[in-house]
Amino acid sequence: MTYIIAEIGINHNGSENLARTLIKQAYNSGADAVKFQKRDIDSVYSQQELDTPRESPWGTTNREQKEGLEFSIDQYKSLKGYCDDLGIDFIVSCWDEKSVDDVSVLDIKYHKVASALLTDGDFLRKLNDTGIPVILSTGMSTQKEIDKAMLLLNNVEIVLACTSTYPTAKEELNLKHIQTLQTIYPNTKVGFSNHYNGHDACVAATAMGAACIEFHITHDRTDYGSDQAASIEDSNKLIRAIRNTEKMLGDGIKKVYETEIPILTKLRKKNSL
């Protein structure tokens, strides 16, 4: 079955209660995992970037906005425990080496390499040290860069076709890259990381044999946040469509179904082959 990741990311807007609501939404929809993001603000952003004016629900600077979106490790421990109770996997995209150390206490299912970090060799080596399986996203990357990252990483279990625009235009989804990656990396699972704001890209990716589908979820696409417009509200409907598509694909072997036999008997008058 396709491994389905519901990315909460930063759509929780700093609210642990909202994060739990989104976890429960993902669980009720039938997702296999939820994914969050973890940043050490001072490692990821320069002082100049943090001091830049920015209006947000948390204040008037970029630092206040970034800090408002960040959970503590204790909060993540609580959310991981909630996921464990439900039986849904917990995944994190760390954006810096310090965060990799910070989340080491969480016993996460996968480290997810965000597309922005695919070319950061020091970060990738840090993930190698953890021994935890890796999901690699390929947005904003050339095939040469993807090849280098795949060679450097020791434990890539899934590589995701991806376009890093929010939301992604239909013409830039390039779903056939799934098949390209399947050819280049025949011993690695290949999936699709969605930033399109409809359901059909994920369904089409499933039909193309994606082993993993990742998409952002939200309770309200009009809520505050840069990822909301590329997120899915009705995750139940989307996951149902993915599971139905899996059933429709079959095994590729032509057969006469039992349900066809009465029709065959009625309509086929002669067989002289």
Steps between C-alpha positions, in 0.01 A plus 500: 500500500604859437655655810306822564658787691279787615735793548391733778822696463441844649124504436447459875596869539671432830193344664548156650122457513473574127787259434309226683188585300696459176658175621152364574379622160785312332433188706125505433569545128717189491846657466797284600707786641506865591799726445618810682788744445771590753729802487755657728417858405848643557661219296269530201468879470747787514465780753406732216223267387367465854500877556306568179158657566209257453146529625362177642274380782813483721653842444667735253830326412600191308648354821171528686318330212752215481505449876120504510489204258758289683418225749730405785636146527269443797205592281626264230534223760136555589392494135710189431330329794160593358601349164621185673166466680315528169741272314612751236867554406681820602742660250704819526670723243794658681642814342836508679749276673410613852139399441617152397659468844193646670255251347723200582290447816179450299557160334371627167403271211693690230716806454360695207748708299320813385578601142680811626760282675569248222835666413616552862769234530574562868132461585468179300806353674341590832196291404728209415623505858147445635446166327133594451340435156477805274238639263657733242299771326632625164339841441719780360766243407672383184542129434874541556434646846256220583758240395763658727262504797400138441866397491579691818204379707531150644142419581256646244186287509277729292579768242219741409432677173417858593457855375556763768239762419200568726260418342653331196359573154369199306760555228786476751400183688701280259354176635697301243807573712365224726567252220841653431600455864367142495732426208805673651458355851339156451592389853347804675131571555382799297216730597350844452503808721196710413468878511209518257179626657269233356460126540569379148883523506522257793254263335690513171830438683345193662394372158861546383621268774612744769594304812450805722275805480566805717269800516442792736180495704311785665174557679448831312683613186419862580686481831829687556807337345707469184410131445123526543421570133684184395336284768207257493196556720301188413773243564238229549375538142852507357624193685184312407573585134859377536387171653232455232763561232720227649210256472426607143858438386475123554797273430530552124421137417204457264237267636132424459326605821222291648271800463566499123391140444122563486563781250737279302238223486235741381697699242771270361325270253804336347861425581686346207852622586 
